[in-house]
Amino acid sequence: MTATAKPEIQAFFDEPTNTVSYLVWDPATMEGAVIDPVLDYDQRSGKANVASADAMLAEAAKRGIKIGQVLETHAHADHLSGAPYIKLKTGAKVCIGEHIREVQRIFRPVFNATDVSGDGSEFDHLFKDGERFKIGTVEAEVIYTPGHTPACVSYKIGDAVFIGDTMFMPDYGTARADFPGGDPRALYRSIQRILSLPPETRLFMCHDYKAPGRDEYAWETTVGEAKARNVHVHEGVSEDEFVAMRTARDAKLAAPLLLLPSIQVNIRAGHFPPAEANGVHYLKVPVKLAS
């Protein structure tokens, strides 16, 4: 069967976390994947539900799409992953970049998470930079894009690239690089890899926050638009200029609301920590006392 260059894509926006998840499929075979699914979680009550994941599954069922993979761009710090639920319902493999091992090793001692492997074995597949795979007949490639975290990858699927938190829409800029293991220089270089692709390449964001003056959420642009208009990293911005801007900007940012629960869950491939003797799962809050 001839390879399909252009996948079909449907976005699902979760306003509480400003996250965009994607259902991506090959129209020739109706084989598909889910990218960065959200598990709905209420921080105040500690209650979680699968409404967002169910919406994606319902759309796949309506269209007759067989979901074979859940593709995580990184261990998110702002939402919990719905990957285990998608896997439960479809048998899909949960995949992430191989440098998730580094993120696990950074955060395992923070939460005394002795059950976390540190070798990434909680996931079904760990992608290497440049690794190729297919969604039906659509060619896909993994691009290692660290900087926001040490484990970030982007997925080039046909003519589209799902760039996680490397960049946002051109009028909003780029992702922070101050989390443990983050690196603004690595982020700049990762962005240059993305911007070296053909200008017509479609780019799909993992988040949108509405830039000042924009009334609607948006999450799709092109390489050409990003190179010309991204307010942080348009063509002509040097690495040193970007690093200085990003470092100063990050120093003023508050921690994401769901940072602590998200990291604990997402380094476990979307699973909660093991239940304790009473059958209840607990998320930890490390407390640092000011001196």
Secondary structure in CASP SS format (residue, H / E / C, confidence):
PFRMAT SS
TARGET T0000
AUTHOR 0000-0000-0000
METHOD secondary structure of the structure
MODEL  1
M C 1.00
T C 1.00
A C 1.00
T C 1.00
A C 1.00
K C 1.00
P C 1.00
E E 1.00
I E 1.00
Q E 1.00
A E 1.00
F E 1.00
F E 1.00
D E 1.00
E C 1.00
P C 1.00
T C 1.00
N C 1.00
T E 1.00
V E 1.00
S E 1.00
Y E 1.00
L E 1.00
V E 1.00
W E 1.00
D C 1.00
P C 1.00
A C 1.00
T C 1.00
M C 1.00
E E 1.00
G E 1.00
A E 1.00
V E 1.00
I E 1.00
D C 1.00
P C 1.00
V E 1.00
L E 1.00
D E 1.00
Y E 1.00
D E 1.00
Q C 1.00
R C 1.00
S C 1.00
G C 1.00
K E 1.00
A E 1.00
N E 1.00
V C 1.00
A H 1.00
S H 1.00
A H 1.00
D H 1.00
A H 1.00
M H 1.00
L H 1.00
A H 1.00
E H 1.00
A H 1.00
A H 1.00
K H 1.00
R H 1.00
G C 1.00
I C 1.00
K E 1.00
I E 1.00
G E 1.00
Q E 1.00
V E 1.00
L E 1.00
E C 1.00
T C 1.00
H C 1.00
A C 1.00
H C 1.00
A C 1.00
D C 1.00
H C 1.00
L E 1.00
S E 1.00
G C 1.00
A H 1.00
P H 1.00
Y H 1.00
I H 1.00
K H 1.00
L H 1.00
K H 1.00
T H 1.00
G C 1.00
A C 1.00
K E 1.00
V E 1.00
C E 1.00
I E 1.00
G E 1.00
E C 1.00
H C 1.00
I H 1.00
R H 1.00
E H 1.00
V H 1.00
Q H 1.00
R H 1.00
I H 1.00
F H 1.00
R C 1.00
P C 1.00
V C 1.00
F C 1.00
N C 1.00
A C 1.00
T C 1.00
D C 1.00
V C 1.00
S C 1.00
G C 1.00
D C 1.00
G C 1.00
S C 1.00
E C 1.00
F C 1.00
D C 1.00
H E 1.00
L E 1.00
F E 1.00
K C 1.00
D C 1.00
G C 1.00
E C 1.00
R E 1.00
F E 1.00
K E 1.00
I E 1.00
G C 1.00
T C 1.00
V E 1.00
E E 1.00
A E 1.00
E E 1.00
V E 1.00
I E 1.00
Y E 1.00
T C 1.00
P C 1.00
G C 1.00
H C 1.00
T C 1.00
P C 1.00
A C 1.00
C C 1.00
V E 1.00
S E 1.00
Y E 1.00
K E 1.00
I E 1.00
G C 1.00
D C 1.00
A E 1.00
V E 1.00
F E 1.00
I C 1.00
G C 1.00
D C 1.00
T C 1.00
M E 1.00
F C 1.00
M C 1.00
P C 1.00
D C 1.00
Y C 1.00
G C 1.00
T E 1.00
A C 1.00
R C 1.00
A C 1.00
D C 1.00
F C 1.00
P C 1.00
G C 1.00
G C 1.00
D C 1.00
P H 1.00
R H 1.00
A H 1.00
L H 1.00
Y H 1.00
R H 1.00
S H 1.00
I H 1.00
Q H 1.00
R H 1.00
I H 1.00
L H 1.00
S C 1.00
L C 1.00
P C 1.00
P C 1.00
E C 1.00
T C 1.00
R E 1.00
L E 1.00
F E 1.00
M C 1.00
C C 1.00
H E 1.00
D C 1.00
Y C 1.00
K C 1.00
A C 1.00
P C 1.00
G C 1.00
R C 1.00
D C 1.00
E C 1.00
Y C 1.00
A C 1.00
W C 1.00
E E 1.00
T E 1.00
T E 1.00
V H 1.00
G H 1.00
E H 1.00
A H 1.00
K H 1.00
A H 1.00
R H 1.00
N C 1.00
V C 1.00
H C 1.00
V C 1.00
H C 1.00
E C 1.00
G C 1.00
V C 1.00
S C 1.00
E H 1.00
D H 1.00
E H 1.00
F H 1.00
V H 1.00
A H 1.00
M H 1.00
R H 1.00
T H 1.00
A H 1.00
R H 1.00
D H 1.00
A C 1.00
K C 1.00
L C 1.00
A C 1.00
A C 1.00
P C 1.00
L C 1.00
L C 1.00
L H 1.00
L H 1.00
P H 1.00
S H 1.00
I H 1.00
Q H 1.00
V H 1.00
N H 1.00
I C 1.00
R C 1.00
A C 1.00
G C 1.00
H C 1.00
F C 1.00
P C 1.00
P C 1.00
A C 1.00
E C 1.00
A C 1.00
N C 1.00
G C 1.00
V C 1.00
H C 1.00
Y C 1.00
L C 1.00
K C 1.00
V C 1.00
P C 1.00
V C 1.00
K C 1.00
L C 1.00
A C 1.00
S C 1.00
END
